[in-house]
Amino acid sequence: MKILKVNGMRCPNCKAAVEEAAGKIAGVASAQVDLAAGELHYEESAPVDVAALKAAIENIGFDPQ
């Protein structure tokens, strides 16, 4: 499991939006947000382009670290 810190998530809608955006990236097998920790936890089915993952999250208004 890989972890990406994401700033700005505060509610269940934020959680769902980030999980959906991450799930559309090639190689992401599953994605789950831990709101309390402000983290995206994801499993890879193939190598993930982390820059593309971060860009997808930025495009919906959040700040991936």
Z-matrix of the N, CA and C atoms (Angstrom, degrees):
N
C 1 1.457
C 2 1.515 1 109.33
N 3 1.313 2 115.75 1 137.43
C 4 1.461 3 122.46 2 177.22
C 5 1.523 4 108.20 3 -108.13
N 6 1.320 5 116.15 4 153.15
C 7 1.469 6 121.68 5 -178.45
C 8 1.522 7 108.99 6 -128.10
N 9 1.325 8 114.91 7 135.18
C 10 1.457 9 121.92 8 176.64
C 11 1.527 10 107.73 9 -127.84
N 12 1.314 11 117.00 10 123.73
C 13 1.465 12 121.93 11 176.81
C 14 1.525 13 108.29 12 -72.17
N 15 1.338 14 116.72 13 133.18
C 16 1.466 15 121.53 14 179.59
C 17 1.528 16 108.49 15 -132.45
N 18 1.318 17 116.31 16 118.33
C 19 1.468 18 120.99 17 178.88
C 20 1.522 19 110.58 18 -89.60
N 21 1.324 20 115.80 19 147.23
C 22 1.457 21 121.59 20 173.55
C 23 1.518 22 115.29 21 103.38
N 24 1.321 23 117.82 22 -5.91
C 25 1.476 24 120.05 23 179.61
C 26 1.522 25 108.83 24 -83.71
N 27 1.354 26 115.16 25 128.03
C 28 1.463 27 118.00 26 -175.91
C 29 1.529 28 114.27 27 -135.11
N 30 1.325 29 117.69 28 -8.99
C 31 1.466 30 118.53 29 -172.96
C 32 1.529 31 110.82 30 -146.32
N 33 1.321 32 117.15 31 170.96
C 34 1.468 33 120.18 32 178.34
C 35 1.529 34 113.50 33 -59.35
N 36 1.334 35 117.70 34 -32.57
C 37 1.465 36 119.69 35 177.44
C 38 1.526 37 110.95 36 -67.00
N 39 1.321 38 117.01 37 -38.58
C 40 1.465 39 121.36 38 176.06
C 41 1.522 40 109.42 39 -60.99
N 42 1.320 41 115.74 40 -46.37
C 43 1.467 42 122.39 41 179.77
C 44 1.522 43 110.05 42 -56.30
N 45 1.313 44 116.19 43 -49.98
C 46 1.465 45 121.11 44 -177.82
C 47 1.527 46 111.35 45 -63.56
N 48 1.327 47 117.30 46 -40.74
C 49 1.464 48 120.88 47 -178.55
C 50 1.523 49 111.56 48 -65.15
N 51 1.325 50 117.41 49 -42.80
C 52 1.459 51 121.15 50 -179.86
C 53 1.525 52 110.21 51 -68.77
N 54 1.325 53 117.52 52 -41.81
C 55 1.469 54 120.38 53 177.93
C 56 1.521 55 111.11 54 -62.07
N 57 1.319 56 117.37 55 -41.48
C 58 1.461 57 121.33 56 179.31
C 59 1.529 58 111.08 57 -65.40
N 60 1.326 59 116.80 58 -45.32
C 61 1.466 60 120.62 59 179.92
C 62 1.526 61 110.79 60 -62.15
N 63 1.316 62 116.63 61 -43.73
C 64 1.466 63 120.66 62 -179.74
C 65 1.521 64 110.78 63 -65.15
N 66 1.317 65 116.54 64 -38.86
C 67 1.459 66 121.17 65 -178.06
C 68 1.513 67 113.93 66 -65.03
N 69 1.329 68 117.65 67 -17.73
C 70 1.459 69 121.69 68 179.51
C 71 1.533 70 112.88 69 -86.50
N 72 1.324 71 116.93 70 -7.06
C 73 1.463 72 120.80 71 -178.43
C 74 1.529 73 109.57 72 -83.80
N 75 1.323 74 115.62 73 133.67
C 76 1.466 75 120.89 74 179.87
C 77 1.524 76 110.47 75 -56.78
N 78 1.317 77 115.42 76 131.74
C 79 1.456 78 121.30 77 178.06
C 80 1.516 79 114.66 78 95.59
N 81 1.330 80 117.88 79 -14.11
C 82 1.467 81 120.15 80 178.48
C 83 1.521 82 108.04 81 -83.74
N 84 1.334 83 116.17 82 112.44
C 85 1.462 84 121.68 83 -178.88
C 86 1.524 85 111.05 84 -82.10
N 87 1.332 86 116.59 85 -37.84
C 88 1.461 87 121.27 86 177.92
C 89 1.523 88 108.12 87 -154.42
N 90 1.324 89 114.93 88 153.15
C 91 1.466 90 120.56 89 -179.43
C 92 1.519 91 108.86 90 -142.84
N 93 1.318 92 115.53 91 133.94
C 94 1.464 93 120.41 92 178.49
C 95 1.521 94 108.48 93 -142.19
N 96 1.322 95 115.73 94 133.25
C 97 1.458 96 121.98 95 179.50
C 98 1.522 97 109.59 96 -95.64
N 99 1.323 98 115.32 97 136.69
C 100 1.457 99 123.18 98 169.81
C 101 1.528 100 105.65 99 -104.27
N 102 1.335 101 115.94 100 98.47
C 103 1.474 102 120.20 101 -176.43
C 104 1.521 103 112.30 102 -60.54
N 105 1.322 104 117.25 103 -42.35
C 106 1.462 105 120.61 104 -177.09
C 107 1.527 106 111.47 105 -61.02
N 108 1.325 107 116.75 106 -37.48
C 109 1.461 108 121.13 107 -179.59
C 110 1.522 109 112.45 108 -89.63
N 111 1.330 110 117.15 109 -14.49
C 112 1.463 111 120.70 110 -176.50
C 113 1.515 112 112.12 111 67.43
N 114 1.341 113 115.60 112 42.12
C 115 1.455 114 120.70 113 -174.96
C 116 1.525 115 111.96 114 -130.05
N 117 1.330 116 114.17 115 148.07
C 118 1.456 117 122.16 116 169.85
C 119 1.518 118 106.84 117 -104.37
N 120 1.325 119 116.49 118 123.63
C 121 1.459 120 122.37 119 176.64
C 122 1.523 121 106.24 120 -106.54
N 123 1.331 122 116.35 121 126.81
C 124 1.460 123 118.38 122 -179.03
C 125 1.523 124 111.53 123 -138.51
N 126 1.328 125 113.91 124 149.10
C 127 1.464 126 122.84 125 176.15
C 128 1.517 127 107.61 126 -105.25
N 129 1.317 128 115.86 127 142.47
C 130 1.455 129 120.90 128 178.90
C 131 1.526 130 111.28 129 -102.09
N 132 1.331 131 115.88 130 138.10
C 133 1.462 132 121.29 131 170.64
C 134 1.524 133 108.89 132 -100.22
N 135 1.325 134 115.26 133 -16.90
C 136 1.461 135 124.80 134 176.67
C 137 1.527 136 105.67 135 -157.11
N 138 1.334 137 118.09 136 165.42
C 139 1.468 138 118.30 137 179.13
C 140 1.541 139 111.74 138 -55.65
N 141 1.322 140 115.17 139 134.51
C 142 1.463 141 122.01 140 -177.96
C 143 1.523 142 109.70 141 -101.00
N 144 1.316 143 116.06 142 135.32
C 145 1.462 144 122.19 143 173.57
C 146 1.534 145 106.41 144 -77.69
N 147 1.321 146 115.82 145 100.13
C 148 1.468 147 120.49 146 -174.97
C 149 1.527 148 111.15 147 -63.08
N 150 1.321 149 117.70 148 -33.47
C 151 1.468 150 120.38 149 177.58
C 152 1.526 151 110.44 150 -62.62
N 153 1.336 152 116.66 151 -40.63
C 154 1.471 153 120.48 152 178.12
C 155 1.527 154 110.54 153 -67.59
N 156 1.324 155 116.93 154 -37.78
C 157 1.468 156 121.14 155 178.02
C 158 1.525 157 109.91 156 -63.38
N 159 1.331 158 116.17 157 -46.87
C 160 1.465 159 119.74 158 179.17
C 161 1.530 160 110.98 159 -63.04
N 162 1.330 161 117.13 160 -40.94
C 163 1.468 162 120.85 161 179.78
C 164 1.521 163 110.93 162 -62.26
N 165 1.341 164 117.27 163 -41.11
C 166 1.468 165 120.88 164 179.33
C 167 1.524 166 110.83 165 -62.53
N 168 1.322 167 116.30 166 -38.82
C 169 1.468 168 120.85 167 179.88
C 170 1.531 169 110.22 168 -71.88
N 171 1.321 170 117.11 169 -39.89
C 172 1.472 171 120.40 170 176.91
C 173 1.525 172 110.79 171 -63.07
N 174 1.333 173 116.82 172 -37.85
C 175 1.468 174 121.39 173 -177.85
C 176 1.526 175 112.90 174 -63.48
N 177 1.329 176 117.88 175 -20.95
C 178 1.464 177 119.84 176 177.72
C 179 1.528 178 111.75 177 -102.42
N 180 1.347 179 116.65 178 9.89
C 181 1.461 180 120.57 179 169.64
C 182 1.505 181 117.25 180 99.37
N 183 1.326 182 118.03 181 16.03
C 184 1.467 183 119.96 182 179.73
C 185 1.517 184 109.76 183 -115.15
N 186 1.327 185 116.35 184 168.68
C 187 1.456 186 122.60 185 -173.12
C 188 1.525 187 110.55 186 -117.16
N 189 1.349 188 117.10 187 92.50
C 190 1.457 189 119.43 188 178.26
C 191 1.533 190 110.37 189 -76.79
N 192 1.307 191 115.95 190 143.59
C 193 1.474 192 120.26 191 -179.71
C 194 1.492 193 110.52 192 -103.86
